[in-house]
Amino acid sequence: MNAPQTDKVLVEKDGHVTIITINRPHVRNAIDNETAAALTAAFHAFDADDTARVAILTGAGGTFCSGADLKALAGGDDYEPWAGHPDGPCHDLLSKPMIAAVAGYACAGGLGMALRCDLRVAEEGATFAVLSRRWGVPMSDGTTVQLPRIVGLGRSLDMLLTARHVGAAEAVAMGLADRLAPAGKALEVARELAHQIAAFPQIAMRSDRMSTIRQFDLPRADAIRQEMELAAEARRIEAQAGAARFAEGAGRHGKVGGN
C-alpha cells in the first residue's frame, strides 16, 4: 500500500533502530483511518528496510494510544478491523521485533497496539485497560487473541469483562509489560533495549522469535479470523451508538458505565 502523506505518524531512525510515533497528542493519540493507514505503511517500511533491526512504537505528548478515534466513528467514519483486515496495522506478523514504549494510557485499541508489539516497556503511571467496553465497541485489533496468550485466560477475561485499569507495576507483575521504567523514561528504556537486541546476531534471534510466536495450537490467522467474525455483530449494532455517547461527553473523569 502507498504510504499516506500525513504528520499523524512520525518515523525516526537511530542506527539500526526505527522509532515510530503516533502523533495526535490533542486526542491522546487516538487512531483514525488515516493514522491507521500510516501506521501500516510505517510497519511495512520498517520490515522491508534491511538496515532496520528493531522498531519502537510510542506516542507523542505523554500518552501511548487511547484507541480508535471514537469521535470519528460517531461521525459515521467506520474503521476496518485493525487485525482482521489485510491493510490493518495489527494484521501482519512482522519478521523483526517491535517494542512498545508505553506512557499514559494504552487503552482499548491502544492496548491492542501495545500487544501487537513483542515487548512492552511501561513507565510508572502508565495504565492498560479495555475502556471501549463501556461504549459497545468490540476489540478488533487482535486483543482477544494476543492478551490471553500473554497473561492467561483468567487475567484477560478480568480486563475484557470489567474494563478495569491495570497500572504499570501490576502490568509487569502479570506479564503484560516486560520492563518498568521511571516516569518519563519509557522511550529511553525502550531505546536501550532495542539497541541491545539489534546488537545480537540477527538470524538466530529472528528464527527463535518466529518459532515462539507460531507455536500455539491455533494458527494466528484463524484466531484473528474468528475474532473478526465474533466482533461483527457488536460493530454493526453497538459500536457507533456507543461512540456517539462518548462524543457527547459521557464517561469523562474515568467513570465506567454500561449503556
N, C-alpha and C positions, 0 to 999 in steps of 0.2 A: 504494500500500500504506500501511497505517496505521503511523505511527512507534511502535516499541515503547517502553515506559516502562522505561528502563534507564540506569544510570550507566556502562555499559561504553563508551559513546561520548559525548564531550563536544563541545559546539559553542559557539564564541565568535565574536562579531562585533567587528571592528576597522575601523570605517568601511566601505569597500567590500570589505574582505577578510573571509572566513569561515575560521576555524581549526577543523578537525575533528580531534579527538584520540582515538585508540584508548586506552582507559583500563583496561587489565588488566595493570599492571606486574608483578604477582605471578607471571604466566605469560609474561613477556616479550611481552605484548600479542598472544598467540595468539588467534585468532578462532574463537569457537564460533558456532553458528547464530544465537543471539540478537544477538551482536555484528555478524555479517554483515548481518542484517536491519536493525539500527540504522544501519549504515554506508550501506546502500542508501537508507534513508529520509533520512539527512542529505545525501547527494549529490543526491537529487531535490529536497529542500527548497532547497538552495543554487542549483540550476539554475533553480528557479521563482521565486527571490527577485529582483525587479527591482532592488533596491538592492545586491545582491552581484555583484561583477565577477570576482573571483579567489578560489579556495579554496586552503587549505594543509591537507595531510593529514600528521599526525605521530603519534607515540606517546608515552605517558607514561613517566616513570621512566628515561629514557636508552636506550630501545630503540624502534625504529620498529615492527617487527612480525616475530614469529618464525613466522608462517604459520598454517595451520589448527591448531586445538586437537586434537592427536593423542590426548590422554588422553580427550577426549570421544568421539572416533572409536573408540578402543579399547573404550570402554564401550558401543558399539552405536549411538551417535548419528551416522548418516550425514549428509553435508552435500551440498547441491545444488552443482553446478558454479558457481563464482562468476562465470564469464564466459558459459557456455553456457545458464544458466537465466535466464529473464526477470527474476526477482527478485534475481539475484546482484549483489553490489556492484561487479563488474567488467564487467557486461553492457552497460549503456547508454553510448553516447558522449555526454558532456555537451556543452552548447552553449557553455560557458565554460571557461577553463583552470584546471587544478589543479596545484599544486606539492607534491612530496613533500619533507618535511624529515626527512632520514634520520640518525639516531644509532644506535649499536649495530648490531644485526642487522636486515637486510632479507632474510630467507631464506625459501625455499620460497614459500608463498602471500604472505609479506611482500614478496618480490621482485615477485610479480605485482601487489600493491597499489601498489608504487612505480612499476612500469611502466604502471599504469593512469593515472598522472598524466602531464601534459605535460612537466614539468621535474622534475629531482631535484637537491636540494641535499644533499650528503653531507658530514658533518663528519669531521675527522680521527679515525680509529679506527673508522669505520663499516665494515661488512662486508656484501657481497652474495653470496648463494650459493643453490644448489638443494639444500639439505640433506635434503629429502624423498626424494632419490634412494635413500638408504640404507634407507628403510622401505618401498619399493614403492608410495609414494603418488604418483600422477601429477599433473602440473600441469593444473589445470582452471580456471585463473584468467586465461587469455589469454597466459601467459608464452611458450609455444611459438610464438605468433603475433607478439607485440609485441617480444620480445627480439631476434630476427634483423632485424626492421625498424629497430631502433635501433642495434645493434652489429655486424650482419652474421652470416652463417651460421656461419662458422668459429668465431668467438668464442662464439656462442650454443651450438653443439654442445660446445665445450670446457667450458662451465659446466654444461650439461644432462647430459652423459655422465659427468663426473668428480666433481661436487659440490664442486669446489674453491672456496676462499674468494677473493673479489676485494675488495681493500682500497679505501679511498676514493680515494687518488691514482691507482691503476690504473683505477678506475671512471671517473674524469674523463678520463684519457688515452684510454680506449677508447670514450668517448661514452655510457657507461651512466649517468654522473652529469654534470650540467651546471655545477655550481659546487662548489668545495671550501671548506668553512667551518672555522674553528678549532674545536677541541674544545669542546663545549658550546654552540656558536653556530649550529647548523643552523637552528633555528626563527627566530632573529633574522635571519639572512641571507635565509631564505625569505620572511620578513615584508617586508623591504626590497624584495626582488624583486617580490613580489606587489603592493605599493603602486605600484611603478614601472609594472607592466603595467596596473594599474587606472586609472592616470592617462592612458593613451593614449586616443585616440578609439576607441570600442569596436566599432563596426560593421565597420570595415576590419580591425581586429585579429582579430575573430572569423571573418570571412569568409576571411582568409588562413590562419588556423589550420585551419578546416574543409577548405579546399581541399587543404592539405598532407596532412592525415590521410587524406583519401578518395582520394588519387591512385594508390594501389597497384593493381596489376593485379587481384588477387583481392579481392573485396569483404570487408570485415572480418567481416561476419556469416557468410559462407561459410567463412572460415578458422576462426572460432570454432566453428562447427558441426562442422567436420572435427576440431578438437581434442577436442571433447566425444565424438565417435564413437570416435576412436582411444584415448581415455583410459578408455572404458567397461570394457574387459576388465581392466585393471590395477586399477581401482576395485573391481571385483567379486571379483578373485582375490587381490590382494596388499595392498591398502591397509589393511584392518582388521588383518590379521596383523602387518604392519609397525608399525602404530600401537600394537599391544599390546606389541611388543618395546620400543618407545620408553617406554611407560608403566611397564614393568618395570625401566627404568633403563639399558638398552643405549644406547651412543652418548654417554655423558657425557664431559666434558672434551674435546669436539671430535673424538673418534675417528670416522673414517669407515669404515663397513663395508658389506657386502652383506647376504646372507641371514643 
